[in-house]
Amino acid sequence: MGWLGVLLLACALLVFALAHRDLKSNWSPTLEIRQEHTLITNGIYRYIRHPMYASQWLWVVAQILLLQNWLADLMGLIVFIPFYFLRVQAEEKLMLDTFGDQYRGYMGKTGSVIPRLPK
């Protein structure tokens, strides 16, 4: 399973890099909307609304496959799962409050952390 872990880790890094590339100055470590903030729907965001979180899911699974240490694996999940659900819920609310129907339409076309191919 080591090769699968390495592959998932590489995919996690690629998805994370693509997300940062496409967000440009819209990225922030905190939940905030800047004055010039725009809704990004191109690049990787054409298929997925939360690629950074998708990359973190890939990273967590890769860690499980590579470390093979049940304590480290469990701690990674215990830390990440609540963070993920709380953060995505807050982020979706912020985006809906800011971009309204534009974001609702975008939600209908994309997956949250699993890519949805455009129709």
Number of C-alpha atoms within 10 A of each C-alpha: 11 14 11 13 20 16 13 22 23 16 17 24 16 12 20 19 14 16 22 16 13 16 19 10 12 15 16 12 5 8 12 13 14 11 6 7 13 13 14 16 17 11 13 20 21 17 21 24 26 21 24 19 21 21 23 19 20 21 21 22 19 25 20 21 19 18 13 13 11 10 11 13 18 13 10 16 16 11 10 15 13 10 13 15 11 10 15 16 11 13 16 17 13 15 17 15 11 15 14 12 11 12 19 13 10 19 15 10 19 20 19 19 18 13 18 15 11 9 4
